[in-house]
Amino acid sequence: MFGRMNFVMNDAAGIYRVLVDNPGNYRRSPAAIRILRPIAGQGLLLAEGDNWKLQRRTVAPALAPRTIPLLTRHIIATTDEALDELQARIHAPIDMLATMQNLTLEIAGRSMFSLEMAQYGADMRRMLAEYAIDHAKPRMLDLLLPTAIPTPGDFGRRRFQKRWMGLIAAIVHDRLRMPEPEQPRDLFDLLRAARDPETAAGFDAEQLRDQVATLILAGHETTAISLFWSLTLLAQDREEQQKLADNPQGRTRAVFNEAMRLFPPAYLIVREAIGPDTVAGQTIHRGDVLMISPWIIHRHRALWHDPDTFDPSRFLPDMPAPPRFSYLPFGAGPRICVGAQFALTEATIVLSAIVKRFDISLESTRPVLPVGAITTKPDHAPAFRLRLR
């Protein structure tokens, strides 16, 4: 295509080569950079090379398992409030896609800024919704032109970036004026105190702004989509829903993992070769595009038994682990999602709380079909019916 070879890889050895063994030879595609930079800045999501290594070393401790209990209290409090609001509206159909998007954004915001969400939360929700509608879909020129040449879509994205980063910078500025607490209250306090273990360097105000923007973006949309698909699958499988209601502690994680298998939030991982390489016996030239599709791999008949069936028992603790590189909801290798543990904790708490309180069904029999648009979105937002258990 336009002088470049494009490869789709399902082979474990090839995936290992690109994501684990030689990741420095591969970078994000120009289209991904165009779409993500206006809303993520120069943070961890888009950083490359030594800059990425420094950021990863500094950010990772703030999202380590030992910090999860601090953030869990924000998840639980926000979820309880949201479910109380849902309970007051159960006489009417519910848009669970919008509900999950609002809930996970509120969780991401409160986990990051426990003190400022009341003041800034509405603006954050409005601007993220605007970006999703107006700027997040790549157009043909976005795919074809190098990032140095702006496309018509880039001009709108740059105007948005100025307003979005201005909002995040204002929140960061307000927090930096406060003295550091003796004990961290939220993720911002952890990032503010974070130091590179090799250089002892911390983030300045602009770097904090970009890390905050990145974590809020990455920390809500993919989790919201995965929760939506989990609820959609449970609404169509009454037996599995009852099993989960009866045994949430032992089954919630398995249900969520299976939903991410069938509807991986990031359905495509795209990398552009910086230099030549050999991958799974194929000769790779500079500029070639390599695509690893969790959508394909998660439903590959050579890797999964009955792959199109919703079967959470695949992920129960006593079941064997899936084959290596056959399950990639958070990517793999050194660039695996740094917030995976937080996302799994959040999803388990939210999904368990919803099913414990409500019986869930769909209002319509119209199929809900997946659409690839950065994340695996539904083709429409179906109406749900909830009733108290």
N, C-alpha and C positions, 0 to 999 in steps of 0.2 A: 504494500500500500504506500504510494508516493515515495517509492524507492527504499522503503524500510521493511524488513521482515517482522512479522508479528507472530509470536508463539503463544499457544495456550498449553500450560503444563499441568499434567495430572500425576506425573511420576514423582515418587517420594525423593529419589536421588536428585532430580532436577530442582525440586522445591528446596531441598536442603542446600544445594549449591548456591541458589540465588538469595535465600533469606538468612541462611546461617553461616555457610562456609565462606562466601565471598560477597557479603552485602555491600562492601565499600565500592564495588564496581557497578552498583545499580542505584538509580535515583528515582524520585517520583516523576511522573509524567508532567509535561507542561500544562495539560488541562487540569490536573489535580492541583497544581500550584496556583493556577489562575483562580480556581474556585475557592480554595482554602485560605490563601494568604490574606485576603481582605478581612477575614473574620478571625484568623488565628495568628496573624502577624508573623514574627520571626521566632515563635515559640517552638517547643519540642516537636510538634507534629511535622513541621516543615524544615527544621534544621538539618544540616548535612555535615559530614566529616567530623573534624575535631570540635566544631561548635556544638554539634549534636551530642558528642560524647560528654562534653562538659555539662551541658544541660541535663542529660540523662543522669549523670552521677549526682547532680545536685538535687534534682526533683525526686528521684526514686525513693530516698528515705522518707519523704513526706507522705508517700502513699504505700509505705511498707505495712505488713500485717499488724505491727505493733501500734500503728496509728488508727487502725480501723475502729476500735472501740470509741475513740473521741468523735469520729465522724458518724458512728452509728446512732448516736443520740439525736442528731439532726435528721437522719433518715426516719427514725421511728416517730418523732414529734410531727414532722411534716406529713407523713403517711396517715397518721391518726386524724389530723385535721382534715385532710383531703377526703378520707372515707366518711367522716362525719358529714361533710358537705354532700357527698354522693348519696348517703342515706336519706338526706332531706329531699333528694330529687328522684327517688326510685319510682315514683308514680309515672314518670315520663321516660321516653327512650333516651339513652345515654350515648354520647359520642366518646367511646373509650380511647380512640386514637388521640383526640385533643386532650382528653383527661390525663392520659399517660404522659403526653408531651408537657403539659403544664406541671404535672406532679414531679417529673424528673428534673425539669428546669428549676423548680422551686427547691428540690433537694440539692441540686448542684450549686445553686446560688447560696443557700443557707449553709451548706457544708463549706463553701468558700468564704462567704461573708455573713456570718451569723448576725452581725450588728447592723448591716446596711441594707438587707433585702427589703425591709418595709419601705424604705425610701426609693430604692432604685429598681425593685423587682418588676414593676409594670413596664418601665421603659425597656428593660432587657427582654421581656417576653414579646413586646411589640416589635422591636428591631429584629429579633431572630425570626419571627414569623414573616416579616418583610423580606428578609434575606432569602428565606426558603422559597418564597413565591417569585421574587423578581430577579434573583442573582445566582441561585445555586445550580441551575441547569446549564450544562455546557452546550454551546452551539458549535456549528461546524468549524468556524474560524478559530474557536477556542481550542479545538482538537488539532488543527493543522498548523497554526503559526507558532513560532518560538515565543517564549515569554517576553523577550525583548521588544517584540512588536505588539502594541496594544490592539485589541479587538474592540468592536463597538460595545460588547458586553463589559469590557474592562473599565470603561469610563464610568458606568453606573456603579460598578463594584468599588471603584476608588472613592467615589462620593460617599458610598455607604461606609467604607472603611474609616474615613475621616470622622464620621459621626459615631460609629461603634467604638473605635479606639478612644475617642474623646470621652465617651461614657465610662469605659473601663478605667481610663486614666483618672477620671474624677473620683471614682470609688477608691482606687489605690491611693490617691493623694489624701483623701479624707482619713483613710486608715493609717497612713504613714505619719500623720500628724499626732496620732495617739502614741503614748509610750508603749513599749513592748510589754505584754503581760508576763507575770511570773510563770504561768502555765498556759499553753496554747489553748485557744477556744475554738479554732476552726482551721481550715486548710490554709487560709491566708497567713495566719500566724506561723504555721509550719513552713511555708515557703519563705516568709520573711526571715525566719531564723536559719534557713537552709544554707549550708556551706559545702562547697566542693571538697570532698575528702582528700583530694590530692593537693589543691592549691589554697584551700580555706577561703576562697572567694565566694561572696554571696551575689544575689541579684540586685541590680540597681532598679530605679523606679520604672524605667522603660522595659527592662527585662521582666520585671514582675508583672507589668501590664500584659505583655505577650503571653506569659505562662498562664495568667489568670484567664485570658481570652481563650487560649487553647483548651484548658481543662474544663471550662464551662461548656464550650462547644462539644468536645469529645465526651464529656461526662453526662450529657443528657439525651441527645437525639438517638444514639444507637441503643441505649438502654430502654428508652421509650418505645422504639420500634419493636424490640425484642419482647417487651412486656405485652404490647398490643398483640403480636402474633401468638404469644403464649395463651392469652385470654381467648383469642379467636379459636385456637385449636381446642381448648378446654370447653368452650361453649358448644362445640360440635361433637364432643366425646364425653357424654354424660357419665359413663363408667369411670373414666380417668379423673374427671372432676371430683367425683365422690371419693375416690381413693385419696386424692390430694386433700380434700376437706377432712377426711378421717385421720390422715397421717401426714400433716404438713412438714413436720421436722425431717422425716425420712424421705420425702418424695419431691419437695419443692425444687431443689437444685436439679434433680433429674428432669423434671418437666421443663425447666428453663433451658437446660442444656439441649434437650431434644428440639425445642422450639428454635434455638439458634442453629441447630443442624439443618432443619428443614428450611428456615428462613434466615440465613446468616445476615446480620445487619450490614456488614461490609461484604457485598457479594462478589467483589472483584478487587484483587491486588495487582496494580500495574507498576512495572518498573522499566525504566529505560537504561540500556547498557551504556556506561561511560567509556568502556574499552572492550576489546575482544575477549572472548571467553569460550569455553566448551561446556555445554549444559546437556546432560542426558544424551550425550553423543552428537548433539547438534552444535554446529559452529555459529557462534554469536558474534556479530560485528557491532562496532560503535554505532549507537543510534537505534539498534533493534529494540523492539518492545516485547517484553515478556509478561504474560498475564497468568496469574494464578487465581482461579475462580473457586472460592469456597462453595458457591452455589453448585458447581459441577461436582467437585470433590465430595461434598457432603451427601450427594445423591448418586454417587458412582457405584454401579452394580458389582464392580470388582472389589469394592471396599466395604460395602454394607449389605447386610441381609434385609431384603424387602425395604429398600431405601426410601420409597415414597410414603411409607406408613408412619404415622405418629405413634411412637412406641417409647415412652420415657424409661421403660425398664432397661433399655440399653445402657443407661447412665447410672443405674443403682450401684451402690458401693461394692456389692459382691460380684458385679459383672466384670469381665475382662476389659481392659482399656482398648479403645479403637486402635487400628494400625497407625503407625507413625505418619504424621502429616496428612492424615485423612480427616482431621477435625481442626479447623483453623478459625474459630470465631473471633479470636483476638490477634490473628497473625501468628508469626513464629520468629525465632531468632532474636538477635539483640534489639530489634525494633518492635518486639511484641508489646501490646498495649500496656503502658505503665500503670493504668488505672483498672486493670482487669479484676483485681481482688475487690476493689471498692464497688465496681459494677456488679459483680456476682453477689456481694453482700447486700447491696441495695435491692437488686432484683428479687432475691430470696425473701427479704423482709416484706417488700411490697406485694409480691404475688401471694405469699402465704396469708397476709392480712386480708387481701381482697377475697380470696376463696373461703377463708374462715368465716367472714362476715356475710358474704353474698352468694346466692346461687346465680349462675351466669348463663344467659342464653342470648341468641341472636334474634333480632326482630324479623329478619328476612332470610329466605333461602337462597338469595342471589349469591353466587360464589364470590369470595374475596380473593382477587388475583394479585400476585406480586408484580411490582414494577421496579425496574432498576433505575434509580435516580439518586446517585451517590450512596444512599442506603436502600435496603429492600423494602420499599413502601407498598402499601395496599393501593389498588386502583381506585378505591373509594373508601370512605369512612363509614362502615356499617353501623346501624343503630343496635345497641345492646339493651337487653332487659335485665334488671337486677331485682332480686327479692331477698329479703332477710332469711337466713337459715334458721 
